[in-house]
Amino acid sequence: MMADIAANEYLEYGTHEDAMYGTKLDTIRRIHNEGKMAILDVEPQALKILRTSEFTPYVVFIAAPSLNNIADYDGSLERLAKESDMLRHAYGHFFDLTIVNNDIGETIIALESAIDKVHSTSQ
């Protein structure tokens, strides 16, 4: 795996509990060559690698909900909202669609609709 990492064959990689893991670019290529859609959850830095004519990703950003009318007893939602705003500011130019996660059911419907749209139209 280290040789593949050195050869830039991974979109992203990391370690967890002393085990290495990652997403190989060839795996994404294989999925696309099979006529399938690769759905990835990536770190924002990976968008710079994916945003090419080879991959032409449709990037959906799931934004933190509005803090209005939500109890935030430990401040975690406020931290999430700040991080969401920071990501939108730094990487928003990569996003094709932003869905604000105010209601999980509505978020899922919007995401499924976006996937259906991308699947039925060429990019």
DODRENLUM-414148 format. One record per residue: x, y, z of N, C-alpha, C in turn; residue number from 1. Coordinates in pm, whole numbers. Each point is the difference from the previous one (the first is absolute). Layout:
R      nc1      nc2      nc3     cac1     cac2     cac3      cc1      cc2      cc3     n
R        X        Y        Z        X        Y        Z        X        Y        Z   NUM
...
//
This chain:
R      nc1      nc2      nc3     cac1     cac2     cac3      cc1      cc2      cc3     n
R       82     -120        0      -82      120        0       87      126        0     1
R      111       -6       71       87      118        6       53       38     -138     2
R       32     -100      -82       49       28     -135     -110       67      -83     3
R     -124      -46       15     -112       60      -72      -25      144       46     4
R       16       24      129      -15      136       52      108       91      -59     5
R      123      -51       -2      111       78      -56      -22       28     -149     6
R      -71      -89      -68      -28       16     -144     -128       79      -25     7
R      -56       60      106     -123       81      -11     -118      -77      -58     8
R      -13     -126       40     -109      -84      -50     -124        6       90     9
R        8       75      109     -113       11       92      -61      139       -5    10
R     -132        4        1      -70      128       13       26       56      139    11
R      -18      -86       99       31       35      138       27     -128       76    12
R       71       12      110       36     -117       80       22       45      143    13
R        4      -98       89       24       30      140       20     -127       80    14
R       14       16      129       14     -115       89     -106        8      108    15
R      -40     -117       45      -95      -10      111       34     -126       76    16
R       30       16      128       37     -112       86      110      -85      -64    17
R      104       67      -46      118      -63      -60      -25      -69     -132    18
R     -116       19      -60      -29      -56     -132      -10      115     -100    19
R       57      -21     -117       -7      102     -105     -120      -28      -89    20
R      -61      107      -47     -114      -12      -91        7      115      -99    21
R      -74      -14     -110       -1      108      -96      -90      -30     -118    22
R      -14      100      -86      -81      -12     -121       93       16     -120    23
R       14     -108      -77       88        5     -117      -73       65     -117    24
R       73       82      -73      -56       64     -119      -42     -104     -103    25
R       76     -110      -12      -37     -106      -94     -133      -66       36    26
R      -33       -5      127     -129      -56       41     -114       88      -51    27
R       17      131       11     -101       93      -51      -11      -15     -151    28
R      114       -9      -68        0      -18     -146      -74     -129      -39    29
R       27     -109       72      -64     -129      -29     -152       10       15    30
R      -44       64      107     -144       17       23      -63       77     -116    31
R       65      106      -42      -51       80     -112        1      -79     -130    32
R      106      -78      -23        9      -81     -122     -108     -107       -5    33
R      -50      -41      116     -109      -97        6     -136       67      -19    34
R        1      130      -25     -125       73      -21      -74       32      128    35
R       69       -8      111      -60       27      130       43      137       50    36
R      -66       45      105       30      128       62       72      -24      133    37
R      116       59       15       72       -8      127      -50      112       91    38
R      -51      -37      116      -44       99       97      103        1      112    39
R       67      112       17      111       10       93      -27      105      107    40
R       48      -27      119        0       96      110      146       31       24    41
R       45      116      -45      143       30        3       29      124       84    42
R      125       11       37       48      121       65        5      110     -107    43
R      -21      124       39       -6      108      -99      124       10      -90    44
R      117      -32       53      122       10      -79       -4      -92     -122    45
R      -74     -111        8      -10      -95     -111      -75       58     -118    46
R      -80      103       23      -76       61     -109       92       57     -107    47
R      117       47       39       95       56      -95       50     -108      -96    48
R       10     -123       48       44     -111      -84     -114      -48      -89    49
R     -120       -5       54     -115      -52      -74      -52       96     -106    50
R       16      130       21      -59       99      -90       84        9     -128    51
R       -8     -107      -79       71       -8     -128      -97      -50     -106    52
R       40       11     -125      -86      -50     -109      -12     -151        5    53
R       97      -67       62       -9     -146       11     -114      -43       91    54
R      -15       65      113      -99      -44       98     -129       82       -5    55
R        7      126      -37     -116       90       -4     -102      -28      110    56
R       39       20      124      -91      -31      111     -114      100       12    57
R     -108      -47       55     -111       86       41       11        5      152    58
R       36      114       53       33       12      142     -118       57       77    59
R      -46      -77       97     -110       42       87       57       26      139    60
R      -25      118       52       43       34      136     -122       -3       90    61
R        6      -81      104     -108       -4       99       40       97      110    62
R      -67      115        4       34      107       94      -70      -21      134    63
R       61       51      102      -59       -7      135     -132       76        2    64
R      -90      -44       87     -130       69        9       14      139       60    65
R     -101       79      -23       -8      131       63      -14      -20      151    66
R       60       86       77       -7      -13      146     -130       54       57    67
R      -82       61      -83     -129       51       47      -89     -116       43    68
R      -62       14      113      -96      -97       53       60     -138       30    69
R      131       -6       21       64     -127       37       72       20      133    70
R      -27      -89       93       68        7      130      142      -53      -18    71
R       97       76       46      141      -38      -12       63        8      139    72
R      -27     -100       80       39        2      140      150       -2       23    73
R       73      -69      -85      144      -12       23       85       79     -101    74
R      -64       75      -88       73       80      -97       47      -76     -122    75
R      -32     -128      -10       49      -80     -112      -62       43     -133    76
R     -127       40        2      -63       46     -124       60      131      -48    77
R       35       86       94       64      126      -39      136      -27      -65    78
R       76      -95       56      129      -36      -60      -20      -60     -139    79
R     -102      -85      -14      -31      -60     -129      -39      107     -102    80
R      -80       96       41      -42      109      -90      120       84      -43    81
R       92       28       92      119       77      -33       88      -76      -98    82
R       17     -130       24       80      -82      -91      -65       -7     -138    83
R     -131      -14       -2      -74       -4     -126       20      130      -78    84
R      -11      113       67       21      130      -65      143       14      -51    85
R       96      -48       79      140        6      -40       24      -84     -127    86
R      -57     -121       -2       15      -86     -118      -66       63     -123    87
R     -118       56       19      -71       64     -111       82      118      -54    88
R       61       76       89       80      115      -42      126      -46      -75    89
R       67     -102       51      127      -44      -59      -17      -86     -125    90
R     -107      -79       -5      -14      -98     -108     -130       15      -79    91
R      -78      102       29     -130       16      -64        4        4     -152    92
R      112       45      -56       11        4     -146        4     -139      -63    93
R       21     -104       82       -4     -138      -49     -141      -59        6    94
R      -90       61       75     -133      -58       24      -95       27     -115    95
R      -64     -106      -46     -106       14     -100     -135       21       66    96
R      -14      -51      120     -126       10       74       32        4      149    97
R      -70       86       72        9        3      146     -139      -30       55    98
R       -5      -97       89     -125      -37       68       18       32      147    99
R      -86       85       53        5       32      143      -79     -108       74   100
R       65      -66       93      -57     -114       70      -89       44      117   101
R     -109       70      -33      -95       40      104      -91     -114       42   102
R      -25      -93      -91      -87     -114       28       59     -120      -74   103
R       33     -106       71       70     -113      -60      -81      -62     -114   104
R     -131      -10       16      -83      -57     -106        5       82     -127   105
R      -11      133       15        7       89     -116      139       -2      -63   106
R      102      -12       84      137       -6      -51       20     -124      -85   107
R      -49     -114       47       12     -125      -75      -74       10     -133   108
R     -120       55        2      -78       16     -123       75       90      -99   109
R       55      110       48       75       92      -88      125      -67      -56   110
R       68      -79       82      119      -70      -46      -36     -107     -103   111
R     -104      -77       26      -45     -101      -97      -41       65     -132   112
R      -66      114        8      -41       73     -120      122       45      -80   113
R      101       49       68      123       43      -67       69     -118      -67   114
R        5     -114       68       62     -120      -58      -76      -44     -124   115
R     -133       -1        8      -82      -37     -116       25       95     -117   116
R        9      129       30       23      101     -105      134      -23      -68   117
R      104      -21       78      133      -21      -55        4     -131      -80   118
R      -67     -101       51       -1     -131      -66      -69        7     -136   119
R     -100       87      -13      -79        6     -124       50      105      -99   120
R       97       83       39       55      100      -91      151      -15       -7   121
R       56       37     -114      146       -6      -11       60      127       58   122
R      122      -13       48       67      117       59       94       61      -99   123
//
